[in-house]
Amino acid sequence: MSQDQKIGPSPEQLLYANILNKGMLAGLIILLITFALYVFGIVSPYVPLDKLSNYWGLGVNDYLHELNIPTGWAWLGMLGYSDFLNFIGIAFLAGVSIICYIAIIPTLLKNDDKIFAVIAILEVIVLTAAASGIFGSGGH
């Protein structure tokens, strides 16, 4: 290795890491705010706190059926309840990687890293498709 070669992260890695760091902090703040809304009763929950222990012994399918809770992305329609508001932070955190990949694609193309750009584009497509639930996974 010659003296001129720079050792360290590439510009794409730094950009990805910076966005990931900011996204993680934003997601954490969202989670803390929505948790506070739930715990302090500022927004009413779908399942009242005094009734929650009645459902602890149920499996997930029984819990969802018993309380008539939809699956997949249907939680978006239940954001009026504090126990569903925390899903905003979770979904945001899950999507941060997609945002990071989208952000580095122009840099990869500018640096003529076509293979890595294609891989990043494919990552965006796969992660977005998986999150959408089109593969029958319900979006999670």
Sequence and secondary structure as in RCSB ss.txt:
>XXXX:A:sequence
MSQDQKIGPSPEQLLYANILNKGMLAGLIILLITFALYVFGIVSPYVPLDKLSNYWGLGVNDYLHELNIPTGWAW
LGMLGYSDFLNFIGIAFLAGVSIICYIAIIPTLLKNDDKIFAVIAILEVIVLTAAASGIFGSGGH
>XXXX:A:secstr
  TTS  S  HHHHHHHHHHHHHHHHHHHHHHHHHHHHHTTSS  SS HHHHGGGTTS HHHHHHHTT   GGGG
GGGTTSHHHHHHHHHHHHHHHHHHHHHHHHHHHHHTT HHHHHHHHHHHHHHHHHHHTTTTTTT 
